[in-house]
Amino acid sequence: MAEPSNFPIRLTVTGAVQPGAMLKAVLLIGHPMESGFRTMESGQLVPKNVIETLLVRLNDSILFRASTGIGISANPYFSFPVTLPEASSPAGWHLSVSWVDDKGQRGELKRELR
C-alpha cells in the first residue's frame, strides 16, 4: 500500500466556471524525480525515485491518466484543458489529482471549482 507523502501539490484553475466552459488547469508537484543515474560526490548513485502514475479526475470522471518516468524533470509541471459538462450544475464540481511514485509514496489534492 502506498504511503502518504509530504511533497506539496499545487493546482490552479483559470477561466469562467460555467456549464460547457473550457478552463485551463496548471499542476505543479514538488517531487525530486531522481532518475537513478545521477551520482553524489562520493560516487554513489542517487537512488531512483520517480512518479509512476498520475490520475486527474473531474468529479468521478477520469480526465486523463499518465504514466511517467525518468524523462520528467524534478518538480513536474503539467498544464491541461478542462472542459466542463454542459448538462450539469456547477455546484459541486471539483478536480482531483493523485499520484504514486516508485517508492510507494502517494499524493492527493482535491480542488473545488467555483
N, CA, C and O of each residue as an XYZ file, in Angstrom:
456
protein
N       0.839     -1.180      0.000
C       0.000      0.000      0.000
C       0.885      1.245      0.000
O       1.918      1.288      0.668
N       0.473      2.231     -0.740
C       1.246      3.463     -0.868
C       1.145      4.295      0.404
O       0.099      4.361      1.049
N       2.264      4.925      0.743
C       2.334      5.787      1.920
C       2.093      7.232      1.505
O       2.566      7.652      0.449
N       1.365      8.006      2.319
C       1.183      9.426      2.003
C       2.526     10.146      2.043
O       3.390      9.816      2.855
N       2.695     11.121      1.174
C       3.943     11.887      1.167
C       3.665     13.295      1.671
O       2.513     13.705      1.813
N       4.722     14.015      1.935
C       4.573     15.421      2.299
C       5.098     16.319      1.180
O       5.400     17.489      1.417
N       5.210     15.781     -0.037
C       5.574     16.611     -1.175
C       4.381     17.514     -1.495
O       3.251     17.028     -1.542
N       4.598     18.805     -1.715
C       3.479     19.710     -1.988
C       2.917     19.528     -3.399
O       3.639     19.181     -4.334
N       1.626     19.766     -3.526
C       0.948     19.762     -4.824
C       0.225     21.094     -4.942
O      -0.447     21.530     -4.008
N       0.365     21.735     -6.091
C      -0.370     22.975     -6.357
C      -1.180     22.785     -7.620
O      -0.669     22.308     -8.633
N      -2.440     23.160     -7.555
C      -3.330     23.073     -8.706
C      -4.054     24.397     -8.832
O      -4.767     24.820     -7.922
N      -3.864     25.048     -9.971
C      -4.513     26.328    -10.246
C      -5.416     26.154    -11.457
O      -5.026     25.537    -12.449
N      -6.622     26.698    -11.374
C      -7.572     26.605    -12.475
C      -8.031     28.011    -12.818
O      -8.443     28.767    -11.938
N      -7.958     28.369    -14.116
C      -8.407     29.690    -14.557
C      -9.497     29.536    -15.602
O      -9.528     28.559    -16.351
N     -10.387     30.511    -15.640
C     -11.488     30.518    -16.591
C     -12.811     30.622    -15.854
O     -12.873     30.467    -14.634
N     -13.871     30.889    -16.615
C     -15.215     31.026    -16.044
C     -15.806     29.647    -15.780
O     -15.931     28.836    -16.698
N     -16.164     29.385    -14.547
C     -16.734     28.089    -14.178
C     -18.226     28.127    -14.456
O     -19.016     28.625    -13.653
N     -18.593     27.589    -15.613
C     -19.998     27.523    -16.033
C     -20.156     26.340    -16.972
O     -19.176     25.897    -17.571
N     -21.359     25.823    -17.113
C     -21.556     24.653    -17.974
C     -20.995     24.863    -19.381
O     -21.248     25.891    -20.009
N     -20.236     23.886    -19.871
C     -19.678     23.920    -21.219
C     -18.401     24.719    -21.369
O     -17.827     24.745    -22.458
N     -17.934     25.373    -20.315
C     -16.740     26.222    -20.402
C     -15.471     25.378    -20.467
O     -15.423     24.259    -19.956
N     -14.446     25.941    -21.108
C     -13.131     25.310    -21.113
C     -12.234     26.099    -20.171
O     -12.060     27.308    -20.325
N     -11.671     25.399    -19.198
C     -10.785     26.005    -18.220
C      -9.348     25.575    -18.493
O      -9.106     24.593    -19.194
N      -8.408     26.313    -17.936
C      -7.002     25.926    -18.022
C      -6.552     25.519    -16.627
O      -6.690     26.285    -15.673
N      -6.020     24.327    -16.515
C      -5.515     23.835    -15.235
C      -3.995     23.744    -15.309
O      -3.433     23.326    -16.321
N      -3.345     24.138    -14.227
C      -1.897     24.055    -14.105
C      -1.601     23.297    -12.809
O      -2.076     23.661    -11.733
N      -0.813     22.247    -12.942
C      -0.490     21.372    -11.824
C       1.020     21.374    -11.606
O       1.789     21.201    -12.552
N       1.435     21.567    -10.373
C       2.845     21.516    -10.001
C       2.975     20.563     -8.825
O       2.320     20.739     -7.798
N       3.821     19.554     -8.979
C       4.045     18.587     -7.921
C       5.490     18.725     -7.451
O       6.425     18.566     -8.237
N       5.662     19.017     -6.188
C       7.009     19.091     -5.625
C       7.525     17.673     -5.404
O       7.130     17.011     -4.444
N       8.391     17.210     -6.272
C       8.909     15.838     -6.185
C      10.310     15.823     -6.792
O      10.534     16.478     -7.810
N      11.261     15.095     -6.200
C      12.635     15.133     -6.701
C      12.828     14.489     -8.072
O      13.732     14.891     -8.805
N      12.012     13.504     -8.441
C      12.109     12.846     -9.747
C      13.551     12.445    -10.068
O      14.091     12.827    -11.107
N      14.159     11.684     -9.182
C      15.531     11.217     -9.384
C      15.548     10.044    -10.359
O      14.822      9.068    -10.173
N      16.369     10.138    -11.389
C      16.420      9.130    -12.451
C      17.165      7.861    -12.050
O      16.971      6.807    -12.656
N      18.012      7.958    -11.035
C      18.850      6.823    -10.655
C      20.190      6.827    -11.367
O      21.002      5.929    -11.146
N      20.447      7.821    -12.223
C      21.706      7.909    -12.964
C      22.657      8.965    -12.398
O      23.844      8.966    -12.724
N      22.147      9.857    -11.560
C      22.968     10.928    -11.003
C      23.806     10.375     -9.853
O      23.364      9.495     -9.114
N      25.021     10.903     -9.713
C      25.888     10.437     -8.629
C      26.121     11.543     -7.610
O      26.071     12.731     -7.927
N      26.377     11.116     -6.372
C      26.737     12.042     -5.301
C      28.241     12.295     -5.388
O      28.929     11.656     -6.183
N      28.753     13.216     -4.580
C      30.191     13.500     -4.573
C      31.004     12.268     -4.212
O      32.153     12.130     -4.631
N      30.402     11.367     -3.428
C      31.093     10.140     -3.013
C      31.193      9.123     -4.151
O      31.916      8.133     -4.041
N      30.469      9.368     -5.240
C      30.450      8.436     -6.361
C      29.272      7.469     -6.332
O      29.028      6.757     -7.306
N      28.547      7.441     -5.225
C      27.370      6.576     -5.146
C      26.229      7.156     -5.973
O      26.071      8.372     -6.080
N      25.438      6.257     -6.555
C      24.274      6.695     -7.311
C      23.184      7.189     -6.372
O      22.953      6.607     -5.313
N      22.513      8.271     -6.768
C      21.333      8.734     -6.043
C      20.216      7.759     -6.406
O      19.968      7.542     -7.592
N      19.533      7.165     -5.425
C      18.507      6.166     -5.732
C      17.378      6.731     -6.599
O      16.960      7.879     -6.442
N      16.905      5.898     -7.506
C      15.793      6.268     -8.385
C      14.562      6.538     -7.534
O      14.272      5.800     -6.592
N      13.835      7.612     -7.877
C      12.595      7.965     -7.200
C      11.789      8.842     -8.140
O      12.004     10.053     -8.198
N      10.863      8.240     -8.876
C      10.066      8.977     -9.845
C       8.585      8.678     -9.652
O       8.202      7.609     -9.176
N       7.767      9.645    -10.033
C       6.322      9.432    -10.064
C       6.048      8.460    -11.204
O       6.516      8.664    -12.325
N       5.302      7.422    -10.924
C       4.984      6.428    -11.955
C       3.615      6.657    -12.576
O       3.441      6.462    -13.779
N       2.637      7.070    -11.767
C       1.272      7.228    -12.259
C       0.676      8.532    -11.760
O       0.799      8.876    -10.584
N       0.030      9.250    -12.661
C      -0.689     10.478    -12.342
C      -2.110     10.305    -12.838
O      -2.321      9.890    -13.978
N      -3.090     10.617    -12.002
C      -4.501     10.474    -12.363
C      -5.211     11.779    -12.052
O      -5.121     12.291    -10.936
N      -5.925     12.324    -13.051
C      -6.688     13.560    -12.871
C      -8.150     13.261    -13.178
O      -8.477     12.679    -14.212
N      -9.021     13.670    -12.262
C     -10.468     13.438    -12.409
C     -11.238     14.752    -12.300
O     -10.852     15.662    -11.567
N     -12.332     14.824    -13.047
C     -13.334     15.872    -12.878
C     -14.529     15.174    -12.266
O     -15.172     14.351    -12.918
N     -14.833     15.493    -11.022
C     -15.822     14.763    -10.229
C     -15.443     13.288    -10.239
O     -14.370     12.942     -9.743
N     -16.272     12.409    -10.780
C     -15.943     10.982    -10.790
C     -15.412     10.501    -12.140
O     -15.108      9.319    -12.295
N     -15.300     11.395    -13.110
C     -14.827     11.019    -14.449
C     -13.322     11.233    -14.576
O     -12.799     12.271    -14.169
N     -12.638     10.258    -15.138
C     -11.192     10.387    -15.361
C     -10.965     11.308    -16.558
O     -11.452     11.040    -17.657
N     -10.224     12.394    -16.338
C      -9.842     13.276    -17.446
C      -8.644     12.692    -18.172
O      -8.630     12.614    -19.401
N      -7.625     12.278    -17.399
C      -6.508     11.579    -18.008
C      -5.712     10.841    -16.953
O      -5.744     11.171    -15.767
N      -4.997      9.834    -17.421
C      -4.072      9.063    -16.614
C      -2.745      9.109    -17.359
O      -2.693      8.870    -18.565
N      -1.683      9.415    -16.641
C      -0.359      9.495    -17.267
C       0.589      8.533    -16.566
O       0.620      8.441    -15.339
N       1.352      7.825    -17.370
C       2.441      7.002    -16.852
C       3.718      7.766    -17.130
O       4.087      7.975    -18.286
N       4.388      8.180    -16.072
C       5.589      8.995    -16.244
C       6.818      8.157    -15.923
O       6.701      6.988    -15.555
N       7.970      8.744    -16.059
C       9.208      8.014    -15.812
C      10.362      8.957    -15.626
O      10.183     10.097    -15.198
N      11.558      8.483    -15.948
C      12.776      9.245    -15.671
C      12.959     10.450    -16.591
O      13.843     11.270    -16.343
N      12.159     10.581    -17.635
C      12.288     11.715    -18.543
C      11.600     12.970    -18.050
O      11.666     14.002    -18.718
N      10.944     12.918    -16.908
C      10.237     14.075    -16.349
C      11.163     14.756    -15.333
O      11.796     14.087    -14.515
N      11.232     16.075    -15.393
C      12.139     16.815    -14.508
C      11.630     16.849    -13.068
O      10.485     16.498    -12.782
N      12.508     17.277    -12.185
C      12.119     17.482    -10.792
C      11.019     18.534    -10.729
O      10.965     19.437    -11.563
N      10.152     18.411     -9.745
C       9.018     19.318     -9.570
C       8.205     19.432    -10.860
O       8.081     20.517    -11.427
N       7.650     18.304    -11.322
C       6.964     18.307    -12.617
C       5.802     19.285    -12.681
O       5.062     19.481    -11.717
N       5.673     19.888    -13.850
C       4.672     20.911    -14.158
C       3.836     20.382    -15.309
O       4.372     19.972    -16.339
N       2.531     20.391    -15.135
C       1.616     19.941    -16.186
C       0.580     21.039    -16.405
O       0.104     21.647    -15.446
N       0.235     21.291    -17.645
C      -0.814     22.235    -17.993
C      -1.768     21.506    -18.929
O      -1.332     20.856    -19.879
N      -3.071     21.611    -18.666
C      -4.041     20.864    -19.473
C      -5.398     21.571    -19.454
O      -5.732     22.264    -18.493
N      -6.180     21.386    -20.533
C      -7.516     21.970    -20.577
C      -8.517     21.080    -19.845
O      -8.364     19.860    -19.783
N      -9.531     21.716    -19.299
C     -10.635     21.002    -18.658
C     -11.924     21.566    -19.232
O     -12.218     22.748    -19.053
N     -12.695     20.736    -19.918
C     -13.990     21.162    -20.442
C     -15.071     20.693    -19.492
O     -15.206     19.500    -19.220
N     -15.839     21.647    -18.990
C     -16.901     21.316    -18.045
C     -18.117     20.779    -18.787
O     -18.380     21.200    -19.913
N     -18.864     19.861    -18.184
C     -20.034     19.305    -18.849
C     -21.116     20.361    -19.068
O     -21.275     21.277    -18.261
N     -21.849     20.222    -20.156
C     -22.928     21.159    -20.481
C     -24.183     20.879    -19.660
O     -24.924     21.796    -19.307
N     -24.407     19.622    -19.367
C     -25.707     19.212    -18.831
C     -25.747     19.091    -17.309
O     -26.604     18.387    -16.775
N     -24.849     19.753    -16.608
C     -24.894     19.646    -15.160
C     -24.716     21.009    -14.509
O     -24.315     21.979    -15.152
N     -25.019     21.056    -13.244
C     -24.924     22.290    -12.477
C     -23.504     22.476    -11.947
O     -22.859     21.502    -11.559
N     -23.009     23.716    -11.926
C     -21.657     23.955    -11.422
C     -21.483     23.619     -9.937
O     -20.361     23.410     -9.477
N     -22.580     23.566     -9.194
C     -22.476     23.280     -7.761
C     -21.872     21.889     -7.558
O     -22.398     20.895     -8.059
N     -20.779     21.831     -6.829
C     -20.162     20.550     -6.525
C     -19.100     20.080     -7.510
O     -18.550     18.995     -7.320
N     -18.787     20.842     -8.550
C     -17.720     20.429     -9.467
C     -16.381     20.518     -8.733
O     -16.123     21.460     -7.984
N     -15.544     19.520     -8.967
C     -14.209     19.546     -8.387
C     -13.244     18.747     -9.263
O     -13.626     17.800     -9.950
N     -11.993     19.162     -9.210
C     -10.899     18.433     -9.849
C     -10.135     17.723     -8.743
O      -9.914     18.289     -7.672
N      -9.735     16.494     -9.000
C      -8.880     15.799     -8.047
C      -7.683     15.229     -8.787
O      -7.785     14.772     -9.925
N      -6.555     15.270     -8.112
C      -5.288     14.804     -8.657
C      -4.706     13.802     -7.673
O      -4.714     14.037     -6.465
N      -4.203     12.689     -8.184
C      -3.495     11.744     -7.321
C      -2.301     11.184     -8.086
O      -2.339     11.051     -9.309
N      -1.261     10.863     -7.364
C      -0.060     10.291     -7.973
C       0.545      9.270     -7.030
O       0.327      9.312     -5.820
N       1.320      8.340     -7.612
C       2.043      7.329     -6.852
C       3.438      7.231     -7.453
O       3.597      7.181     -8.673
N       4.466      7.204     -6.570
C       5.825      7.059     -7.091
C       6.343      5.638     -6.876
O       5.666      4.805     -6.272
N       7.530      5.377     -7.368
C       8.085      4.018     -7.325
C       8.561      3.600     -5.934
O       8.970      2.454     -5.744
N       8.512      4.504     -4.968
C       8.842      4.148     -3.589
C       7.578      3.900     -2.766
O       7.650      3.641     -1.564
N       6.413      3.983     -3.429
C       5.154      3.748     -2.736
C       4.571      4.977     -2.070
O       3.568      4.879     -1.363
N       5.180      6.133     -2.284
C       4.610      7.358     -1.738
C       3.518      7.834     -2.674
O       3.575      7.601     -3.882
N       2.525      8.501     -2.113
C       1.415      8.999     -2.916
C       1.053     10.411     -2.484
O       1.327     10.830     -1.359
N       0.442     11.117     -3.391
C      -0.059     12.463     -3.084
C      -1.424     12.621     -3.682
O      -1.739     12.028     -4.714
N      -2.246     13.432     -3.025
C      -3.601     13.683     -3.499
C      -3.973     15.131     -3.215
O      -3.508     15.735     -2.248
N      -4.823     15.672     -4.082
C      -5.335     17.015     -3.896
C      -6.703     17.093     -4.566
O      -6.907     16.559     -5.657
N      -7.623     17.758     -3.904
C      -8.961     17.968     -4.461
C      -9.230     19.467     -4.437
O      -9.066     20.112     -3.402
N      -9.642     20.024     -5.577
C      -9.889     21.465     -5.687
C     -11.325     21.684     -6.166
O     -11.716     21.212     -7.234
N     -12.103     22.408     -5.355
C     -13.460     22.764     -5.750
C     -13.387     23.820     -6.850
O     -12.542     24.714     -6.799
N     -14.262     23.722     -7.836
C     -14.309     24.707     -8.918
C     -15.428     25.684     -8.629
O     -16.587     25.294     -8.485
N     -15.076     26.953     -8.546
C     -16.080     27.999     -8.258
C     -15.965     29.110     -9.237
O     -16.720     30.080     -9.162
